[in-house]
Every structure is written in structure tokens, then in C-alpha cells.
């Protein structure tokens, strides 16, 4: 998946040893700074977030890849601005994510609501400041360090 925040262009591609083949692309919503995939009840979703405004939304991703909708997703709302790193993971078949703010050290561990109406904070703390955290592996696997 590739996304350009300034233009709103988004694309999905297959990556193999022979190269990259784009399977879907179009103009989409501008201004998001972070995109995080997650799965709930065998449905793939995309969490999109703007670290500038704090705007967030959840959008379904269709299995046949027509991609995210051109209009706002299933849910949208305001969060605090400034989060810079996201990592999805699952606890007891429920989607969760870790969000970190590199400017303040604030970290949230949230559970995505079963009805997709926002999220519930399960843990909040302030960690030391680092430039970035390697939370999400580009190969699609995730790793979570002990809190």
C-alpha cells in the first residue's frame, strides 16, 4: 500500500522477487499522515490518522480490492494530534494498537471498539523520547515488546 498525503493518491501492489505490480490505484482523501491496517471479524480495515489535526477514521478494505471508499469511512472522529507511530496487534481475537508520540513520549495502548465506534484506552504512559520506534515490520508481521 502506498499513499501520498499531499495529493491523496493511494495504491495497492503485489510485491515479489520479480518486482512490484500495482493492482489498484486512485485519488482518495488528502491529509492523512498515518495509515494502519487491522482486521476485525475476518474483515480488513484501514485506520487513517492525521498527526496534524488529530482526525481519525476507520474504512473497510474490500477483499476484491476496489480499495478504501472515496467518502469517509465507517467511523470518524477527533483524537489528539501528534501521534507518530502506530502498530496493530491482536489480543484474544480483538484488534488493538499501540500509538506513540515522539514529541512528548506519550504512548497509548487502545482496543478498537467491537462496533467500530472509536477505541478504548487500555494503557497510557509516558516513555522516553526517541526519534522513531520500529513498531511495524514492512513484511506485514508485527512485534510487541513487553510493557
Buried (B, 14 or more C-beta within 10 A) or exposed (E): EEBEBEEBBBBBBEEEEEEEEEEBEEEBBEEBBBBBBBEBEEEBBBBBBBBEEBBBBBBBBEEEEEBBBEEEBBBEEEBEBBBBBBBBBEEEEEBBBBBBBBEBEBBBBBBBBEEBEBBEEEEEEEBEEEEEBEBBEEEEEBEBEEE
